[in-house]
Amino acid sequence: MSQPPSTSADVAAEQIEPWKAAPASPAFPAQRINSVIDLWLGEQVRHRRKALGRPLQQVAQGCGISVSLLSQIERGLRSISLRTLEALSKELQLPLETLIRNTQHDQNEGGSERAVVRAGKHQRIDLGDKGIHKEKLTPPGSTGGVELYRAVIEPGGSTGDALFFTHNGEQVGYVVEGQLELFIQDHLYRLQGGDSFCYDGVTPRRWRNPGPSVTTVLWAISRAPKSSTTPTATP
């Protein structure tokens, strides 16, 4: 972006044509991210497959699944069954324990400490190729009404050109440091340290760090009622 550094007044939305900021990207329908854990697992599968130089079709055939399903798994759009996870582990020559590490909180604290997660023990989701590193800050003893995440976004890091959405429920964010470009449907918000924002989880969106330094954002996400079958939230 060739825009000058934003000010607090720039927080107001600018009406723009969809995809004007990324003309090379077609306007695909917004995609629904299934869950944080699925996103993390999918990234590990994709990184490993690419490191081995294996094409999607070859790995899918070896696991007995469709190319479409494997592609959705790698993008966090589908949950992975235990059978498929085991097949991927064998096909990609990657121990099952390695694939699923960090998907559960450290159990060493004991049941009485479920209200606390020590520094360095939070679940991490590293999307290296996108320049995004997330931590789930919610302790395992939480009732699940609200989930808290911290995202560290490298310069140029983004969720990509495609819009995505998650589940019905309010999401509130706070930019701790750096700059954030937040696209919500056909609006562009330019945010910087100290700015906050909110939207409903089902609202199509994408975001990126346009600045020269790291951006850190805190997200508080309300989950759907327990009667709903909607999966875990993700920013």
N, C-alpha and C positions, 0 to 999 in steps of 0.2 A: 504494500500500500504506500502511496506517495503522500498520504495525508500528514499534516504536521501533528505534533504531540497533542493529545486531547486534553481538555480541561473538564472540570466537573460539569460545566454546562453542556458538554457533549454527551452526557448520559442520556439526554432526551433522544428518542428514537428518530432515525432518519428513514423516511419511506423510500425504498429502492425496489427496482424490479428484481424478482427472484433470480439468483445466480448471476446478477450483474457483476458481483465481486469475483466471480470465477467463471468467466464465459466459456472456458474450455470444457466445463463439466456439464453433461446433460441433466435435465431436471427429472431425475428418477424419483419415484414415490418415496416418501420417508420410510426408513426401515426401523423396526422395533428391536432394540437390544433386549435380549431375554433376561440376563442377570449379570451381576458383577463377576461371579464365579465362572459362569459360562464364557464371559468375555476373556477372563484371564486364561482359562484352559485353552480356548480357541487360539489365543496368541501364542501359547507354548507350542501347540501343534503346528501352527503355520511357520513359526521360526525354525522349528526342528526340520520340517519337511523341506523348506527352502535351503537350509544348511546342508542337507543331504542331496540337494539337486533333484528332488523327486517331483514330478508333475502331479497335479491334483488327480487326474484320471488313474494314474498308476497306483497311488496310495489308496484311493477309494476302492479300486478293484481288489487290491490286496486285503482290504478290510471287509469286503462284501457289502459295501454301501454305495449309494449313488454319488456322483460328482457334485450334484446340487446339494446334497445333505452335508458332505464334507466342507464345501464352500461356506454354507451357513454356519456350521460349527466353528470354523476358523474365524468368522466375523462376529461370533457371540450371539447369533440370531436363533440358535437352537441349543437345547440342553443335550448333553452327551450321556447316553445310557452306559451303565457299567460294562456291558458287553462290548459296546463300540469303543469305550475308553481302553479296555484291555487289548482289543484288536489294533488300535492305533499305537499302543505302547509297544507291541511286538513288531508291527510293520515299520515303525520309526526307530526301532532299537533304542527305546528310551524307557527306563524303569518306571513302572506305574507310580511308585512313591514320588518320583521326581515330577511327574505330571500334576499330581494333586497336592504337592506341598503348598503351604500358605493358604489352602482353602479352608482350614480350620484354625481357630485360635489356639495358642499354646495351652496345653492342658496341665502344665506343671504347677500352675497357681493353685489348683484345687477348687472344689465347689464353692467354698466360702469367699473366693476372690473373683467370682465371675463379674462383679461390679467394676473391676479394674483391669485395664490392659497396660502393661508396662511399656515404657519407651523402647522402641525397636522391635516390639512384638506384634504390632498391628498387621493385619492382612495387607499385602501389597499386590498391586496390579501394575506391572511395568509394560507399557506399550511403547517399546523403544523406537520402532520405526515411525511412530506418530509423535514422538517427543513428549509423551504424557506418562507421568508416574502418579499412581493413586494409592492412597491408604484409607482403609476403612477404620474409622476411629471409634465406632460404636462397640462398647464392651459386650461380651456374650450374654451377660445377665440382663440386658435391656429387654423390655417388654415388646419391642419391635415397632412401637408407634412412630418413632423417628430414627433415622439413620444419619450418621455424620461422616462425611468424607473430606479428605484433603487432596487436592490435585496440584501437582507441581508440573508446570508446562514449560518446556524448553523454548527458546526463541524459534519462532516458525512452527512450533508444535500445534497440531490441530486434530479435530475429530474427522477431518476429511471434507470433501466437497459435498457429500450427500447428507441431506437432513436425516435425523433419526428421532425416535420418541421412545418412551419407556412405558410407564403405567399411570393410571389416574391417581393423582395426589400432588400436593403442593411441594415445590422445590424452591428453596431460598439460598442464595449464594452471597458470599462476601469476598471481594478481591483484597487479599492481604497485602500483596505487593505486585508490581509489574502492570502490564496492560492486557486487556482481554477484549476481543471482538466477538460479540454474541449475536448470532443470527437467530431470530425467532420468527418463523414463517417468512413474511416479506419485510421484516424490520431489521435494521442493523443498529446495535447499541455498542458504542465505544466506551469501555470502562477502564478505570485505573485504580490503583491502591486507595482503599477507603470507600469505594463505591459498592453498593449492594444491588441485588436484583431478585426477581422471582418469576415463576411461570408454572403452569400445570404440566405434569409429566407427559401427558398425551400430546402436548404441543410440539410440532416438528421444529427442530432446532439443530444448530451446529455451532462450534466455537473454535477460536484459535488465538494464539499469542502472536501479535504482530510486532512486538517490541524487540529490542536488542538484549534484554535481560530476562531472567526466569520470572514467570508469573506463578503466584501461589493463590489458590482459591479454596475457600471452605464452603461445602455444600451441606445443608440440612434438608433431608428428604423425608416427607411423611409417607408412610406406606398405606396401601389400600386396606380397608377393613378386613378382619380375619375371615369373614364369610366369603371373600373374593378369592379366586384362584390365581390372581395376578402374581407374577414372580417378583423376586427381590429387585429393588430399585438400583439404578445407576445414574450418575450425572451424565 
